[in-house]
């Protein structure tokens, strides 16, 4: 169920999370004000203790959620850098092999172009569905066989071949990191902590004795909405390739459009 949430439009996810949090909290507040608070022998000074408890709970919950938010944001940025690194390395390899003698030059350029097209049209849609693409291994092996079989003759070819192999290894490393990041994200246990912690933290606000029920409800609603927005932010960035904020294949489309298409 949670896995499908990542594919929903943000315009649906955001109000959905806020509603799913605010409605139970407001219903709980109504029940507590009607059936629990009148039975409690509380004094006005007891609100200080209630406030201290709520502050403690919110501090610990806020700290846990803040760490998760920072973690998913850093992971999202790291994966974005990995994608850019792989695309850049592919561009460097393509430029390098473009200076090779025939027939290795045309074979390598065709294979590299085909691999980039595979990433854009096949691998990326699967990543956006949370599935790890499996069809690139054969293409990588074919490319590597051609690349390592090339024997440079002149000193210039040796230097160029060495730099091309270095960029190739960087591309392989970035590709592996990209594939590993397809299903990265918070575990189910951590999401349970986020949801249960939000409910516990907000339920403490029920036990303040506020004379005006409308004021009490408005304050609890605003607090719940804010917590819901934080949870929404974590959800939106938790899976780098999923949803409307998912990373696109634009870096690969750029090198295909501006570098590889002109050299057919």
Buried (B, 14 or more C-beta within 10 A) or exposed (E): EEEEBBBBEEEEBBBBBBEEBBEBBBEBBBEBBEEEBEEEEBEEEBBEEBBEEBEEBBEEBBEBBEEBBEBBBEBBEBBBEBBBBBBBBBBBBBBBBBEBEEEBBEBBBEBBBBBBBBBBEEBBEBBBEBEEBEEBEEBBEBBBEBBEEBEBEEEEBEEBBEBBBBBBEBBBBBBEBBBEBBBBBBEEEBBEBBBEBBBEBBBBBBBBBBEEEEEBBEBBBEBBBEBBEBBBBBBBBBBBBBBEBBBEBEBBBEBBEEBBEEEE
